[in-house]
């Protein structure tokens, strides 16, 4: 895939920022990551904890690189063979973790209109609510002068999961060519929560509010000084 000059600059900034974000996680014993209470975060942290201490840093670096492969050639980096080996070990541990999890009983789905009410009540700080492609998806647009951040929230899947992701735009074009969320920039997975009750919906939406606002606050610095393509 071909990228514009401004996209390449933004990708490098985002990669370097993601590396610093992992440093923050490690300095706080992954308090924010644990606090999301997502299945994917629990799976990754448990698996990292089962690695030999001397390779945990390699695994984290490799996770970040794998999530930002397009940026690596721009900074003269690549996924090294040692990093690929550690990633393979980590992925095996993650699969073993998933295999050990009990099968969850099916519960009555929280009505979409109830979740919609929670979303609109608690996410209005993310910007203007916009049109969505379906009744299970909501968007919020934050105009930050030079750039715009659009936050998407979706309720879907067979297990009724609430997910969020964001796009960073310059004008009508994506400055970063992929979706953005906490677990995505850390190289873990998409960011989503299983919703089995109204209380879980409230907790998940509150998490989205905090995580989405965090990126919105940092977006201007990621784009600062970039010469936007005409």
FENCOR-V388137 format. One record per run of one state. SS is the DSSP state (alpha for helix, beta for strand, coil for the rest). FROM is the first residue (numbers start at 1). LEN is the number of residues. If there is no record, write none. Layout:
# FENCOR-V388137
((SS:FROM:LEN) (SS:FROM:LEN))
This chain:
# FENCOR-V388137
((coil:1:4) (alpha:5:23) (coil:28:3) (alpha:31:5) (coil:36:3) (alpha:39:11) (coil:50:3) (alpha:53:15) (coil:68:1) (alpha:69:7) (coil:76:5) (alpha:81:20) (coil:101:11) (alpha:112:11) (coil:123:1) (alpha:124:3) (coil:127:1) (beta:128:3) (coil:131:6) (beta:137:8) (coil:145:2) (beta:147:10) (coil:157:4) (beta:161:10) (coil:171:2) (beta:173:2) (coil:175:5) (beta:180:1) (coil:181:1) (alpha:182:4) (coil:186:5) (beta:191:4) (coil:195:3) (alpha:198:26) (coil:224:7))
